[in-house]
Amino acid sequence: MRQFSLATAAFLLSAVPAFADSAPVIALTHIRVIDGTGAPPMEDVTLVMQSGRILAVGKGISVPGRARILDRSGDTVLPGLISDHSHVGQYESVVAGPQFYTRATIISELEQYRRYGVTTVTALGNNAPDVFDPLRRDAHAGKTPADLFGVDQGIGVPKGAPPVNVTADQLFRPRTAEEARHDVNIMADEGSDLVKIWVDDFDGSLPVKMAPDIISAVVDESHKRNLRVAAHIHDLDDAEHVVAAGVDILAHGIRDKPVPPALIEKLKSGQIWYIATLELDEASTAWAEHSPWTQTAFTLAGLSTPLLRQVSDPVWRQKHMTGKQADFARASLAMNLQNLKTLYDAGVKIGFGTDSGAMPLRVPGVAEHRELALTVQAGVPALAAIHIATQNAADLLHLSDRGVIAAGRRADLLVVSGNPAVAIGDADRIVETWENGTVTTTRP
């Protein structure tokens, strides 16, 4: 995507009547801009967009007389949030199962993502191509509430990970390296954006892990087809093994031990992306504990009635607040927070994701806002957290048309009250979202 300087953009804008189509021109005026690059906010700025693209942004912009002007004094605009790790069509209300992998269910989920300012969603595996592939094409054409990328099927383990209820068309479980290569080629032919492998044994709850020869075959064949591989991991040992095998993305944070310097150097030298998914473990206990953030109107608006009833039930709450799984989740989150700060300080490439949509407690949209707050809690500055969730997240997906507010980019925008560069919680004070230039004014 060609980049324009502010001066060039202003010139183009002044000539809008001569070259633009008949689509309306919209100007957000007197707005604070957090552009996604990590740069300090720009105050009292004008942003002009048309036909799903940003025409110009800056001070002293000449707005065409026919533009629709929206005064946003006191508000902040930032790029729409981009999820590098979510799932779609895996449950409805509080029930999970393959029967929910339908176009209608996924569209409803994308609507919720957009309401919460998540304008690009990556469904990282367990996708049925007959439903997912045409839906992804429609998303790229602007026919769905949010844009959609993802992994067709994915590579799991016979009698192992992932321990989810999916049908044969949603996941491959190869038994040999030859089968693994065959499955990768099917995914490549379907147009999968990435390849996903599930490596670990879910805290010893599964009898086997993915065999090294399967991992090597998947990585080698994927790279031959110009596809990158994202690995589901939990433990340091598994992370070290998949990094040595050449994976491109760690799809979850390392949550059992501190990340050692040797692995940090390998992540940096190999330009390997790291997605912490902090909210994954927090969600395991926070709803049962009634953590303050779970009780806000902003959060509760994202819950179905059955889910709200479940997380309010005293018996359910007691069961999920105590025991081995709860303790494991809390310990995993604590280590994940520590490792994220270590890797951020070291300059490792950090993506943005939550595993939202994989199960009811990881609520689409809500989870992404919690991930922002947890990233700041880990010790990452608020502006940097926003940068991770916008420009970095776009870079992980090799998308150069979004993630930054600049002339020529997609008009994927999140408008909020206050200044999330100062208080990250202000990102929850949503005024409106813009997906490819289309506004959603329904607040969560």
HELIX and SHEET records of a PDB file:
HELIX    1   1 LEU A    6  SER A   14  1                                   9    
HELIX    2   2 VAL A   16  PHE A   19  1                                   4    
HELIX    3   3 PRO A   98  PHE A  100  5                                   3    
HELIX    4   4 ARG A  103  ARG A  115  1                                  13    
HELIX    5   5 PRO A  129  HIS A  140  1                                  12    
HELIX    6   6 ALA A  168  GLN A  170  5                                   3    
HELIX    7   7 ALA A  177  GLU A  190  1                                  14    
HELIX    8   8 PRO A  212  LYS A  224  1                                  13    
HELIX    9   9 LEU A  236  ALA A  245  1                                  10    
HELIX   10  10 PRO A  261  SER A  269  1                                   9    
HELIX   11  11 LEU A  278  GLU A  289  1                                  12    
HELIX   12  12 PRO A  292  GLN A  295  5                                   4    
HELIX   13  13 ALA A  297  LEU A  300  1                                   4    
HELIX   14  14 THR A  305  SER A  312  1                                   8    
HELIX   15  15 PRO A  314  MET A  321  1                                   8    
HELIX   16  16 LYS A  324  ALA A  346  1                                  23    
HELIX   17  17 VAL A  366  GLN A  377  1                                  12    
HELIX   18  18 ALA A  382  HIS A  387  1                                   6    
HELIX   19  19 ILE A  388  ASN A  392  3                                   5    
HELIX   20  20 ALA A  393  LEU A  396  1                                   4    
HELIX   21  21 ILE A  424  ASP A  428  5                                   5    
SHEET    1   A 4 ARG A  53  GLY A  58  0                                        
SHEET    2   A 4 MET A  42  GLN A  50 -1                                        
SHEET    3   A 4 VAL A  25  VAL A  33 -1                                        
SHEET    4   A 4 ARG A  68  ASP A  71  1                                        
SHEET    1   B 7 ARG A  53  GLY A  58  0                                        
SHEET    2   B 7 MET A  42  GLN A  50 -1                                        
SHEET    3   B 7 VAL A  25  VAL A  33 -1                                        
SHEET    4   B 7 ASP A  75  PRO A  79  1                                        
SHEET    5   B 7 LEU A 413  SER A 417 -1                                        
SHEET    6   B 7 ILE A 430  GLU A 435 -1                                        
SHEET    7   B 7 THR A 438  THR A 440 -1                                        
SHEET    1   C 3 LEU A  81  SER A  86  0                                        
SHEET    2   C 3 VAL A 118  ASN A 127  1                                        
SHEET    3   C 3 ASP A 147  ASP A 152  1                                        
SHEET    1   D 2 TYR A  91  GLU A  92  0                                        
SHEET    2   D 2 VAL A  95  ALA A  96 -1                                        
SHEET    1   E 5 VAL A 195  TRP A 198  0                                        
SHEET    2   E 5 VAL A 229  HIS A 232  1                                        
SHEET    3   E 5 ILE A 249  LEU A 250  1                                        
SHEET    4   E 5 TRP A 273  TYR A 274  1                                        
SHEET    5   E 5 LYS A 349  ILE A 350  1                                        
END                                                                             
